[in-house]
């Protein structure tokens, strides 16, 4: 389910129910496998796969840091001093 982690958080219970009904209809008609999991399970699997990718891939983890978090880290370095530059000074 491409992009599922991006929009599942805003998906209401009523939306998930409608998606499950659509999926069940597709199963009855033969458009997809009858053993396909529910929409909730598919969303959960997609979220878990994204989390696993972020945790195991340092490039993906670095890309996931927002600019706001980077600015907060810079402010902390300015306030507390960088460990590299001020290793002999007391904090």
For each residue, the residues with C-beta under 8 A, 3 or more apart:
1: 4 42 43 45 46
2:
3: 6 7
4: 1 7 8 42 43 46 47
5: 8 43 46 47 50
6: 3
7: 3 4 10 11
8: 4 5 11 43 46 47
9:
10: 7
11: 7 8 15 16 19 43
12: 15 16
13: 16 17
14: 17 18
15: 11 12 18 19
16: 11 12 13 19 20 39 40 43
17: 13 14 20 21
18: 14 15 21 22
19: 11 15 16 22 23 39
20: 16 17 23 24 38 39 40
21: 17 18 24 25
22: 18 19 25 26
23: 19 20 26 27 32 36 38 39
24: 20 21 27 28
25: 21 22 28 29
26: 22 23 29 31 32
27: 23 24 30 31 32 33 34 36
28: 24 25
29: 25 26
30: 27
31: 26 27
32: 23 26 27 36
33: 27 36
34: 27
35:
36: 23 27 32 33 42
37: 41 42 45
38: 20 23 41 42
39: 16 19 20 23 42 43
40: 16 20 43 44
41: 37 38 44 45
42: 1 4 36 37 38 39 45 46
43: 1 4 5 8 11 16 39 40 46 47
44: 40 41 47 48
45: 1 37 41 42 48 49
46: 1 4 5 8 42 43 49 50
47: 4 5 8 43 44 50 51
48: 44 45 51 52
49: 45 46 52 53
50: 5 46 47 53 54
51: 47 48 54 55
52: 48 49 55 56
53: 49 50 56 57 60
54: 50 51 57 60 61 64
55: 51 52 61
56: 52 53
57: 53 54 60 61
58: 61 62
59: 62 63
60: 53 54 57 63 64
61: 54 55 57 58 64 65
62: 58 59 65
63: 59 60
64: 54 60 61
65: 61 62 69 70
66: 69 70
67: 70 71
68: 71 72
69: 65 66 72 73
70: 65 66 67 73 74
71: 67 68 74 75
72: 68 69 75 76
73: 69 70 76 77
74: 70 71 77 78
75: 71 72 78 79
76: 72 73 79 80
77: 73 74 80 81 82
78: 74 75 81
79: 75 76
80: 76 77 91
81: 77 78 85 86 89 91
82: 77 85 86
83: 86 87
84: 87
85: 81 82
86: 81 82 83 89 91
87: 83 84
88:
89: 81 86
90:
91: 80 81 86
